[in-house]
Amino acid sequence: MGFAGIELDLCTLNILINCCCHLNNVNSGFGLFGEILKRGLKLDSMTVNTLVKGLCMEGKVMNAVQLFDEMTEKGVQGDVFAYGILINWLCKICEMGLALELHRKMLKTNYEVNVFTYSMIIASLCKDVLISKAIDIYTEMIGGGVSPDVIVYSSLINGLCSTGRLKEAVRFFDEMVDQGIPADASGGRGGGLVEDGEMFQSMRIDLDSKQSLRLPSFKIVAIVEEILAQTTLCEAFFPLKILAFLSSQVPGSLRDDEAGNNGELVA
């Protein structure tokens, strides 16, 4: 059977399935999938990838996972593309347990895990305030020879700042800069880490020296407010936490101006 002289082989049917999925008609795609089985054609990773993507695009992520598992059991392995799609969508629906399980399966199959997959997992873990687990994945990533991008660093810095671990956040920021990744790099996925890298640097304090900062308290408040206004970290930085951190690192108090010290932090 053919149409206009075109033989309905596996390649043609995969293309038709892909068209159905992009038209949000996955049911028709599965009808063509049945045609593949009826003809006794050998399924390949492209068939699995296309149907998995189509189900996810319709919000049927768990159905996509079930299909992926069933095809794997039948010897039809999805490739790194299918793993990436599923991990991405599982992260989106906050199914981090399943996402990490798929990630481990992916590593066992010796597929080359790329920075995009790692960035999705790390970003989702940080969003769920699982910062220590995110750092574990980051360590695994480095050990596997995968270089982090601005999305990885942005997620870790945001997560660490949101939990008050500012010293570690600064360390990751410095590491990012040392790797030659500019603080305003967008990476093409969701905006830069810091709109103005100098503003992030302005809040960096030598955490070991405890040197006195002779800054008027209102200037410290202004610095913090400007950071919050001008960086993509604003959702993670909480003003009171930052102010408490600043006041704990320098002698004096933010209330010194009220005590007649002309608004300066003094020893």
Residue pairs with C-beta under 8 A, 6 or more apart in sequence:
1 8
2 8
6 12
8 35
8 39
9 41
10 36
10 41
10 42
10 43
10 44
10 47
13 32
13 35
13 36
13 41
13 47
14 44
14 46
14 47
14 50
16 29
16 32
17 29
17 32
17 33
17 47
17 50
17 51
17 54
18 29
18 50
20 26
20 28
20 29
20 32
20 54
21 29
21 50
21 51
21 53
21 54
21 57
22 54
24 57
24 58
26 51
26 54
26 55
26 57
26 58
26 60
29 50
29 51
29 54
30 51
33 47
33 51
36 43
36 47
37 43
43 71
43 74
43 76
44 76
45 76
45 77
45 78
45 79
45 81
45 82
47 76
48 67
48 68
48 71
48 76
48 77
48 78
48 82
49 78
49 79
49 81
49 82
49 85
51 64
51 67
52 64
52 67
52 68
52 78
52 82
52 85
52 86
53 64
53 82
53 85
55 61
55 63
55 64
55 67
56 64
56 85
56 86
56 89
61 86
61 89
61 90
61 92
61 93
61 95
64 85
64 86
64 89
65 86
65 90
65 98
65 102
68 78
68 82
68 86
71 77
71 78
72 78
77 109
79 111
80 106
80 111
80 112
80 113
80 114
80 117
83 102
83 103
83 105
83 106
83 111
83 117
84 114
84 116
84 117
84 120
86 99
86 102
87 99
87 102
87 103
87 106
87 117
87 120
87 121
88 120
90 96
90 98
90 99
90 102
91 99
91 120
91 121
91 123
91 124
92 124
94 124
94 128
96 121
96 124
96 125
96 128
96 130
99 120
99 121
99 124
100 121
103 113
103 117
103 121
106 113
106 117
107 113
113 144
113 146
114 146
115 141
115 146
115 147
115 148
115 149
115 152
118 137
118 138
118 141
118 146
118 148
118 152
119 148
119 149
119 151
119 152
119 155
119 189
121 134
121 137
122 134
122 137
122 138
122 141
122 152
122 155
122 156
123 151
123 152
123 155
125 131
125 133
125 134
125 137
125 159
126 134
126 155
126 156
126 158
126 159
127 155
127 159
129 159
129 162
129 163
131 156
131 159
131 160
131 163
131 165
134 155
134 156
134 159
135 156
138 148
138 152
138 156
141 148
141 152
142 148
147 179
148 176
148 179
149 181
149 187
150 176
150 181
150 182
150 185
150 186
150 187
150 192
150 193
151 187
151 189
151 190
153 172
153 173
153 175
153 176
153 181
153 193
154 192
154 193
154 232
156 169
156 172
157 169
157 172
157 173
157 176
157 193
157 233
158 233
158 235
158 236
159 236
160 166
160 168
160 169
160 172
161 169
161 233
161 236
161 237
162 236
162 237
162 238
164 241
164 245
166 242
166 245
167 207
170 204
170 207
173 183
173 200
173 204
176 183
176 193
177 183
177 197
182 197
183 192
183 193
183 194
183 196
183 197
183 200
184 192
184 193
184 194
184 195
184 196
184 197
185 192
185 193
186 192
191 232
192 232
193 231
193 232
193 233
194 200
194 231
194 232
194 233
195 230
195 231
195 232
196 230
196 231
199 226
199 227
199 230
199 231
200 227
200 231
200 233
202 223
202 227
203 223
203 224
203 227
203 242
203 246
205 213
205 246
205 249
205 250
207 249
210 249
210 250
210 251
211 250
212 250
212 251
212 252
212 265
212 266
212 267
213 220
213 250
213 265
214 264
214 265
214 266
215 264
215 265
216 257
216 262
216 263
216 264
216 265
217 254
217 255
217 256
217 257
217 263
217 264
217 265
218 257
218 263
220 243
220 246
220 254
220 265
221 243
221 254
224 237
224 239
224 242
224 243
224 246
225 239
227 233
227 234
227 237
227 242
228 234
228 237
228 239
231 237
243 254
246 254
247 253
247 254
250 265
251 265
251 266
251 267
252 261
252 264
252 265
252 266
252 267
253 259
253 265
254 265
256 263
256 264
256 265
256 266
257 263
257 264
